[in-house]
């Protein structure tokens, strides 16, 4: 599990292929000295396994076709900067939100509005995933835990503070780029539990009422 608080930004040094597995070598990061073979690392939001520590500032991870098809890493090239976060330790302080490192979808950056030292970024995603995005809720974009500012018909927006822009790859993003999106895992679990109760979405049961809470097992 991760928190969405980026520890470092590294760079993809090389990309190699071994049958259906792609190997990324990531360098220029102090995280390499703190991981070992088998460690989990979030690479721009995708949870990947370290397969080799090359040096004090380089390590290798493997990705399979599912990761390539579901995330922007499928189009990664040498020289690309990536956000890095090690898995949360049991003793760690939980400062972000629950991030699994399992990317749900990619989104298209539709617009970026400069608001002085901050920015507001608008991202288009399909309705299948937009339903899990709520105003003032949390979302992970390229592994960064961000607060949702607004939700519209086919997109949502997040606010970007100067520290996020300076310390992560978010500051490199431009209009038209694709980004990795992980929705709030709690929203997906709640939806599944509600559907198991046989309660489907409709104008009649949208929102909460005493009758609806009773249907969900609350008394």
N, C-alpha and C positions, 0 to 999 in steps of 0.2 A: 504494500500500500504506500501511496505517496500523499503529499500535501499540496502540491502545486506551487511550492516555493522553490524557485530555481536556485541551485547551489553554484552553478558555473555554466559558462558557455564554451563549448569545444568546437572543433572543426573536423569534418570528415576528411581524413587524409587519403584513404584509398577504398575502393570497392572491388571485391572479387566475388566469383561465383563458383559454387561447388554443387553441381546438379541442380536441385530445386531450392538450394539454400544460398542466400546472399550474405556475404560477410562485410561488415562495415568496420573500418579501423578509424577510431576517433582519437584525435590528439589535441595537444595544447590545453590540457585540463589537469588540475590538481586532484580531481576525483580518482584518476587512475591509481594514485598511490594509496587510496583508501578502499579499493575494491579487490576482489579476488575472483578466480574462476567460479562461476555459479552465482555470483551476486546479481541482483536485479537493479537495473538502472533505467530511469525514464529518459528516453531520447526524444526530445520534442514531443513529449506526451505519450509515447509508446513504450510500454514496459518490455525491456529486452534483457536477455541473459548474457553476462560477460563470459566469453569462451576463452579468452587469453588476455593476460596483462603483459603488454609488450615492453613497457618501460614505466618510469615514474610519472609520465604524462601522456601515455598512450594505452588504449585497450581496444579489444575487438568484441563485437557482438554479432549474433546471427539473426537474420530475419527470414521468415518463410513467406509463401505466396499470399496467405491471408493478410499478413501485415503489409505487404507491398500493395495489395489491392485495396485495403481499407484506409491506408494512411498516405501522407505525402512522401513518405520514405521510399515509396516505389519509384519516384522520379528524382531521388536524391543523386547528387553529383559530388565529386571530390571538390573540396573547397567550401561546401555548404556549412554554415554555422548552425549548431544545434543546441537547444536547451538541455541541461543535464541536472538530474536529481537522483540521489541514491534512495533506496527504499527506506521508509521510516523505521527506526529502531524502536523496540518496546519502551526504552527509556526516553525516547525523543519527545520534544514539545510539539503539540499539534497546533500549528498556527494557521494553516490554510483551510482547505476542506477535503473531504474524502475523495481521493483520486486513485483509481485502480490502475491506470496506465493502459486500459483497454479502450482504444479509440472507437467511437461509435460511427463517425462519418467525417467527411471533409466538408468545409464550408468555403464559399467564395466571398472574398472581401469586396463588398459592394461600394463602400465609401469610407473615407477617413476624414474626419473634421478636426482641424486644429483649433483648440480652445485655449490659446495662450501657451502655457507650459504643459498642458494636458491635451489628450486627444480622445475623441469618441470614434470607435470603430464599428461599422455596421457589417454584419456577416449574414449571407443568405444560406439557409439550409432547407432541406425538404421538410414538409409537414410531419413526416414520420418521426423526426427528431425535435422539431421546433416545439412540439407539445410538452417536452420535458424542460423547456426553458421558461423560467418565471422571473418577472421583474424583481430586482433586489436579491435574486438567488445567486448561486455560484455556477460557474462553468469553467472548464479547463480548455484553454486554447494553446496549442503547441506545448502543452504541459504546464502552462502558467495558470494559476488559480486567479480568476477575475470575477468581479461582481457585474451582474447584468443590469444595465441602465434602463433599457426599454425592450419591449417585444412587440413586433408589428406582424402583419399578415404573413409575410414570407421571410422575415429576417429578424435579427435581434442586434442590440448594440451593447458594447462594454466600454467602461471608462478606463483610460490608461494614464497612470501617474508618471511623473518624471523618472522615478526609480525603476519602474517596470520597463520604461522605454530605454533606459541606459544599461540595465543589468541583464536583459534578456534579448532574444532575437525579435521580440515583438516590435522593437523600434525599427527593424529592417523591413517590416511588412509594408507593401504598397497595394493600392487599389488594383484588383484583378488577381491578386495572389490567392492560392489555396492554403487553408490552414487545417490542422487536426483539431477535431472537436470531441471532447468527452463530456456527456451530459451528467447531471447529478445522479449517481447510482441509487439514491434513496427514492427518487421519483419513479424509477423503473421498477423497483421492488413493490412500491405501493400500488402501481398500476396492475401488476401481476396478481397481487393479493385481492384487489378489488374485482378483477375479471374472474378469479377463481370462485368468488362468491356469486357469480352469475349476474353481476350488475354491469351493464354496458352504458356507454356514454349516450345521453339523449337530452333534449331540452328539459325533460321532466326531472331528471336526477342530477343535473349540473349543480354544483355548489353543495353546501352542507345543510342538513336539516336534521331534526330529531328522528324522523322516520328513516332517513338515509343512514344515520349513525347506527340505528337499530338493525338495519339490514346488514351492516358491516360487522355486527357482533357486539356493539357497545350497548350497555344497558344502564 
